[in-house]
């Protein structure tokens, strides 16, 4: 349940966004919230290099496949995506630009909510999902300036630049590491509040040092040491949780053993 303070912050944040939006001229290239959500989801699905399948889009957005098919036709008519028969859809250059603009809004808003308004990192995803459609690009740029031009959000996800560039390096997850490898957490899966709260309890947050101590066979638990020195603690986590925590290992990490 949200606390009274959290609800008050939520109302204040929404009010701030709506006031800023109403004071600025409408963006001739703006799109509706549902369109932005579709394009953002397709962009994320395309990161693996393959076209986004209709079924995957439906699962990501939690809507019926038939609804997805209809929206895909409309987005194709707007030249925001291309349909590849028997494969799926890919964003056009315009579609990618809109998706990255929406992702930038989302991640800057999350960062602002945490750093300035005192939200916890497990509270901001749903708030940003709503506010990203109300905030103008000008407001987002001002927020980014006030924050010192952050390059990542509170969960470690990179923030697109003002001109729409985004570099997303491929990092292994904790579940990919061999026993003995030392690494540092760079990013975590961000859309499940309960998962984020649990990760915070374990100290598995961006910047944390981790070492894989052991891996049980047959997809069993992974024992990880979090931190270093006297403050280090060991925990057993499931592979599913480990796959949602991405890390950067040192150049010689594979050869290190503790």
N, C-alpha and C positions, 0 to 999 in steps of 0.2 A: 504494500500500500504506500502511495506517495505521502510524504510528510507535508504538513501545512507550509513549511518553508519552501519545499520543492514545488508545490503547486503555485505558490506566490511567485517564485522565480519563473515558472513556466508561463504564467499570465503576463509577467513583465517582459519576458523575451518575445512572446508573440506580439504584444503591443508595440514594442520597439520596432520589430520587423515591419508590421503593417503600417505604422506611422511613417517609417522611412520610405516604404514603397509608395504610399499615397502622395508623398511630397516630390516624387521624381516622375518624369515623363515616362509613358509606357514604352517598353522595348518592342520595336517593330518586329524583331526576330524572336519574340517570346513564344513559348509553347505551353500547353496545358500541363498540369501536374501528372496526369496519367501518361501522356506522351513522354515526358521526361523520365518517368519511372521505367517505361518500356525500354527507352534508349539506354538508360543506365544499366538495366539488367542485361540487355543484349551485349553491351560493351564488356561487362564483367565476364559473361559466358564466352565471349570471343577471345579472351586473354589466353586461353589454352591453344589458340591457333586454328581451331575448327569453327565452322559456322554454327550459330546458335539454333538448336532444334526447338521446334514449337513446344514439345513436351517439357523441355528444360525451362523455357520461358514461363510456361504455365506454372510449373513447380516453384520457380523462383518468386513469382508474383502471387502465388496462391490463388489462382483463378482458373476457370474452366478452359481447356484447350480450344473449344469452339470460339470463346471470346478472344483468345489470342489470335486465331486465324483471321477474324474480322479486323482486328487492330493492325495486324501486319499488312493487310491490303491497303488500309488507309495510310499507314506510314510509307509504304512503297509509292503510293500515289503522290505523297509529299516529297518524294525523292530523299527520304531519310534512311532508307535501307533497300537492299536488293535481296530478292528471294532466289535461292539456288535450289531447283527441283531435287527432291529426295535427299537433300543435305540440310537445309535450314536457311537462315538469313544472316546477312552481314551488313553492318552499317556503312553508309556512304560517308564521304568526307564531311558533309554537312551533319549527318547523324552523329558522327564521332565528336564533332565540335560541340554539339548540343549536350551530348552525354558527359563530356569532360567539364563543361561549364556547370552542369548540375552536380557532378562529383566534387568540383571545387567548392561550390556553395556548401554542400553537405559537410565537408571536412573542415572548412574554415569555421562554420557555425559550431561544430562539435568542439573545436579548439577554444573558441570564444566562450562557450558555455562553461567549459571546465576551468579555464584560466582566469576569466573575468567574473563570471557569475557564480562560481563555486559549486557547480554540478559535479557529481561523481562520474567516473568514466562509464559506469553501467547505466546511467540515466540519459545519456545524450543522444543515442542513436535514433530513438523514436521521435524525440523533439526535433532533431535535424531533418528527419524525413518529412515533417510537416513544414518546417520553416524554410527549407531549401527552395520551395516553390513560391514563397512569398517575398523573399529577399531579392533586391535588384543586384545586378553585377557591381554597380557603383558602391552599394552598401558593403558588399562582401570585400571589395578592394580596400575600403576604409578600415574594415575590421582587421584584415590581414596586415595593413600598415600599423595599426595600433598594437597588434600582437608581435610586431617585429618580423613580418614575412615568414611565418613558420613553414617548414618544408614537409612536416608530417603531422597527422592528427594525434589525439591522445592514445590511440590504439596502435600507432606506428605506421598507419597507411599514408603513402605519399600524397601530397596536395598538388593538384595541377597548377601550373603557373598562370599568370594573368593572360598570357597569349595562347593558352590551351595546350601546353606541352606537359607530358607526364611520363616520368621514367619509373617503371616498376620492376626492379631487379628480381630475378627468381632466387628465392632463398629456400633452403631445405627446412623441413619442420623438425621438431624434436623427435617425432616418430621415425624420421629418416636417418637419424644419427646412430652410429655404432657405439657400443660401450667404450668409455674412456675419452670420448671426444668432448672437448670443452668449447663452449660457444656463448654468444650473447643474444638475448631476445631482441628482435627488431620489430615484430608485428604480431598481433593476435587477432583472431576471428572476433568481429565486433558487434554482431547483431543479436546476441543472446545475453540479456542482463544477468541471468543466474550464472552463466558460464564466466562472465567477466568478474562477478563478485568472487567466485571460487578461485579464479586465477589470481586475483588480488590477495586473497587469503594465503595462497601458496607463495606469493612474491614473484609469480611469473608475469612480469610486466616489462614493457620495452626498457631496455638498458640492463636488465638483470643478467647476471652471469649464471650459466647452467652447465652441468656436466652429466652426461648419461652414465649412470653407474652400472646398470644391468638391464637386460631385456628378457622377459620370460618368453619361452617358445609358444608357438601356436596362437599368435596375436594376444599374448598375455600382457600384463601390466609392465610399464616402463618405470624403472627407478631412476629418479633424477635428483641431483644435488643442486640446490638453489642457493646462490651466494657463495662467499668464500671466507676462509678463516674461521674464527670462533662463531660467527653468526650464520654459518652455512647450515642448512637443514635438508634432510632427504625425504622425498615423498614418492609414493607409487601412484602413477597416473595411467589412465586407459589410453590406448592408441588413438581413439577418436578425439580425445582432448589434446593429445600430443600433435595430431595433424593440424590443429588450429593454432599452433604456436610456432611461428617461423623464426629462425635464428640465423645469425652470421657466425660461421666458424672461422678461426684464424687460418692463415695460409698453411701452417704446419699442424693444425689441430688434429688431423687424422693420425698423426704419428705420436701424439701425446698420450700418455697413460698416467693415471694417478695411482 
